[in-house]
Amino acid sequence: MKALEKSHPKEGLWVVQAPVPEIGPDEVLIKVKKTGICGTDIHIWNWDDWAAHTVPVPMITGHEFAGEIVEIGRNVKDLTVGQRCSGEGHLIKTDSRQSRAGKFHLDPGTRGIGVNEQGAFAQYLKLPAFNVVPLPDDIPDEIGAILDPLGNAVHTALSFDLLGEDVLITGAGPIGIMAAAVAKHAGARHVVITDINPDRLKLAAHVVPAVRTVDVSREELSDVIQELGMKQGFDVGLEMSGSQAALDQMVEALVMGGKIALLGIPPGKSPVDWSRIVFKAITLKGVYGREMFETWYKMIAMLQNGLDVSRVITHRFAMEDFAEGFAAMKSGSSGKVVLDWS
C-alpha cells in the first residue's frame, strides 16, 4: 500500500510502499478515504525537538481520518465490513486506575496512532474495534476526517456551561474557530475570538458569521467588552493559541470567578502571574484530546442538529500532492487541509 512515512530524522515526509497491516482478533482494517493534516503532523514534518524526542523512525504519520471497514477480527461483534467510520486515535490500556474507572481519555499509558504507532496517512489502517466510531450517512467523509480536531474543540468548549454566557476564545486556528461554532451552537450569548493573523480572523468570520473577531494588535479587548454591553467581562475563556500573552489578556478580561479551559500548548516554560489568577478566583482546566467516547457522541449529535463547520476546510488535495497540503498548512493562511486517498 502507499503511505506517507517519516523515513528519515529530518524535515519532510516520504511516499513509501508499506505492507498492508495484519489485524488481530480485536481489531479492524480500514480502507482510508480522507485524512486531515494536523498541527502535530506539521511538528513531525518539521522534525522539531518534540518530534525528535517522541516519534520513532520510520513511522507512518497521520491520525485524522475517515474510511471504510474492509476486514474485521474474529472477536469483533458490533461492526461490519463496508461500514463507514472514523476513529479515536488515542490507543489506551485497561490496567490503569483511570481506565478502570471509565475515564479512558485520562489513561497515562495512552499511545497515539501516527505518533507512537503506525498511522492513518496510508491506504489502510488497523485500529482496535474499541476505537472505531461509525459514521452516520449524513456526515460526509471529509467531515469524518476532521472529527478528531472537532472533538478537541467540543471537549474544550463544553468544559463549562455556555448557555447564556459570554465566551472569549484566544487563537483563531481551525480548532479555535470550530470551538466558536460549538459555543454559539451551545447557546453562548457573545462569542469573541482573538488573533493577530488577519487571514485566520477572516476565516473565523466566514465559518461563524455570528462571532466577533478581534485583531489584538489593532483593537483593545476592553473596548470590545464595552461595545457588546458586558458589565464585567467574559464568563468563560477557551485558550487555543499557546500564547502566554493571550492567556494573560484572557485573565484580565474575565469576570471574578471566571473559568478557563486550556488546549493551546505554549512552547517551553512560561511565566504566569498566579496571584492574579488566585485573586480573581479563576478556575483553570487543562484539556487533552477528547473524552472517550462522550465527546464523539456529542459532536456527531450536534452535526446532525445543525452545527456546520464545513467551511473550516479550505484546501483539498489528492494524496499525491501532499507536499502542497503541508505547505498550505504551514502558510498560516489555511483552515483544515484534507487529503484524498481514493
N, C-alpha and C positions, 0 to 999 in steps of 0.2 A: 504494500500500500504506500501511497505518497504521504509524507509527513513533513512538518516543519520542526527542525531539531536545532537545539543549541549543541552543535557538534564540537565547537572549539571554545576555549575560555577567552573569548574576545568579542568585540561588537558584532552583532548580526545574528541571523538565523540562516539555516541551510535546508534546502529541499533534499530529502533522502528517501530511499526505498527501504521501508522497515517491514518486519514480519507482522501480519495481522495478529493481534493479541489472542491468546488462548484463554478462554474463560473457565473459571472454577464453578463448582456446583451452586454457589450462591450469587453468581454474577450474570450479567447480560452483556452481549456485544451490540454496540450501537453503530449504525452507519451514520456518520456525521454529515449534516446538510449545510448548516450555517454555524459560524463561530464569530464571537465578538473579540476585539482586541482590547485588553485591559491595561491599566496603568502598571500592573505587575509585569505584564508581558514587555512593556517598554523598559522596565528596570532590567529584565533578563536580556533583552536586545542590547541595551547599552552596556551590560556587564559591569554594573556599578558595584560598590563594596558589598551592599546587601546581597546581590545576586551571587557574587563570587564566594560569599561565605555560606550560602543557603542552597544553591542549585547544583546538584551533581551533573557532570558532563560525561557522556551525552545524555540529553533529556529532551523528549518531545514536549513542547510547551503548550500553553493554552488551557483554559478552564471554563470559558463561556461558550455554550454550545446548544444546538438543537439537532435532533436527528430521529432515527427510526430504529427500533429494536429488530435485529435480524437473527439473533440466537439467544436462547435462554438456558441457564444452568438447570440441572435436573431437580434442584430443590426449590426453584422459583415457581411460585403458585399463582400470584396475582397479576402477572404481566404476560403479554402475548407478543409473538412475532408479528411485525407490522405496525406495532403501536408507536405513535409519535411521542417524543419525550424530550425533556431537558433533564438536568440533574444537579444535585448538590455536590460541589467539587471538594468538599471537606470530608476526608475519609477518617472515620473515628474508630476508636477501640471501645470495648464494652466493659472494661475492668476498672475504670476509674469511678470515684465517688460521684462525679458529675454525671457520667453516662448512666450509672446505675440508678440515679435519681431522675432520669429522663431529661437532663439538661445537656443534650448531646452537643450543642454548639459550644459548650464550655470544656469539652474533653481536652485535657492537656496533652494527650497523645495524638492529636489531630495531625494528619498529613494532607497535603494539597495536591490534586492532580495538576500536572503541568509545572509543578514546583518541586515536589518530592517524589512524585510517581508520574509515569508516562501519561501525557495529557491529550487534549482534545484537538490540537492542530494536526489532524490526521484524518484519513478516510474512515478509520474505525477506532472506536474507543471501548475498552472494557470498563465496567463500573459495577460495584455491588448493587444488587437489586434494591437494597435498603435505600440507596441514594437516588434512585430513579424517581423523577417527577413526571407523570404523564401529562401531556399537553391536550387540553380541550380543542375541539375542531375550530373554534372561533378565535384561537390565538395562533397567528401565523409563525412560521419557523424563525423569521428574523426577530420577532419579539421574544420567542422562546430562547433565542441565542443571547439575549441581554437580560434574562430574568435574574441571573447571578448579581450583576450590579444594581438592578432594580431592587433586588432583595436587600442589598446594603442600604439603599435609600429608604425602603419601607421599615427595616429594622430600626434605623436611626430615627426616622420621623415619628414612628409610633412608640418611641420610648416613653413618651409622656402624652397625657391627654391634650389634644389640639383643638377640640371643639370650642369655638368662640375665642380662641387665644390669638395673640399677635406673635408671629414667628419670624426670627431672624436667621438667615442661612448665610454663612460665610464660605465662599468658594463656589463659583458657577461652572464647575466642571460637569460632566454628564450626570454624575451621581447627585451632586447638589441640585441640579436642575430637576432631576426626577423627584428628589425629595420635596422640592417646591410644589410639584404637581400633586404629590401624595398629600402634602399638608393642606392644600386647597380642597382636594377631594375629601379629606377627613374633617372638613368644617372649620378650618382656621379662618379668622377674620382677615387680618392683614398678613401677607407673606412678603418679606423683603429679602432679596438676595444680593450679596455684595461681591465685588471682584475688582481687579484693576485691568482686566483684559476686555476691551470693548467687544471683540468678536463673541466671547462667551456670554457676555451680558445681552448682546443682540439675540443670540440663540435662546437664552433663557426666556426672553420676552416672546420669541416665536413659539416655543414649546408650551409656555404657560402664560398666556396673554394677561391673566389677572395678577401676575406677580409684579411687584415694584422693584426694578433693578436700580442698583446704586454703584457707580464708579467711585470708590472711596478716595481715589486720587483727585477727584474733582468736586465731590459733594460731601457734606458733613451728615453723619447719621442723626445728629441732634436736630438738624433741620427737617429731615425726613420724618422723624418722630412727631415733630410739631405739625408738619403738613398733613399727616394721617390722623391727627387728633388724639393721639395717645397721651395719657396724662403722666405716666411714669416711665414707660419704656416697654420693651418686649418681655413677654412671659416665658417664651421658650427659645433657646438657641440651638441650632444644628451646625456644628463646626465641621466643615468638609474640606478645608483648604490646607491644613497642616501648617498654617502660618501663625507664629506667636503673636504678631501684630494684630491679626484678625481676632484671635482669642482675647487679647487684651481689650480690643474695641468692643467685642461682644459682652464681656463682663461689665464694662461701663454702661452699655446700652440696655442691660437687663433690669427688670424691676427687683426690688428686695424680695428674696425668696424665689428668684427665677431658677430655671432648670436648663442645663446644657448637656446635650448628647454629643460626644466627641468621636468622629470617624476619621477625620484627617490625621495624618501621621507627620509630625514635624521632623525635620532632619536633625538627628543628634539630640543633644540636651538643650532645653530652653529655659530661660529664667522666668519664673512665674511669681506674680505678686499674690501670694497666698493670703495675706492679710486682707486684701480687697475682696477675695472670694469668701473668706470667713465672715467678714463684717457685713457683707450683703446676703449672707445665709444662702449661698448658691449651691445647688445640687449638681454634681458632675457625674456623668455616666459614660464609661468607655464602651464603644461598640466595635465588635469584630465579626465580620461575616453576617450570617443570617441565623435566626432561631430555627432549629430543625425540629419540626417542619412547619411550625405555625406561620412563619413569615411567608413561606411558599403558598400556604392556603390563603392568606390574606391578600397577597398581591395578585394571585390568579382571580380571586373573587372581585377585587377592585377593577382589574382589567375587564372582567365580564360585566361590570356595573358602571362603565363609563370612563374609567381612568384611561387617558390617552397619552402615551409617552412616545408614540411612533416618530414624531418629528425630531426626537433627540438623535436618531440615526441620520447622519449627514453624508456618509460615504459608504459605498458598496463596491467591493472588488471581487473578481474571481480569485481563487486561492493562488493561482499562478502569479498574480500581481500583488502578492503580499507585501513586497517592499514599498509599493506606493501606499498601501494601507498604513504601514508603520510610519511612513513619512507624514501622512496626514495627521495621525495621532500626535506625533512629535511636534507638529507645527504650532500646536496650541490654539488652532482655529477650528478644530473639528468638534463634533459631538461624538457619538459612538460610531465606530467603524466596524462593518460586518464583512466577513469573507465568505464566499460561496464555494462549497466543496462539491456541489452536484455536477 
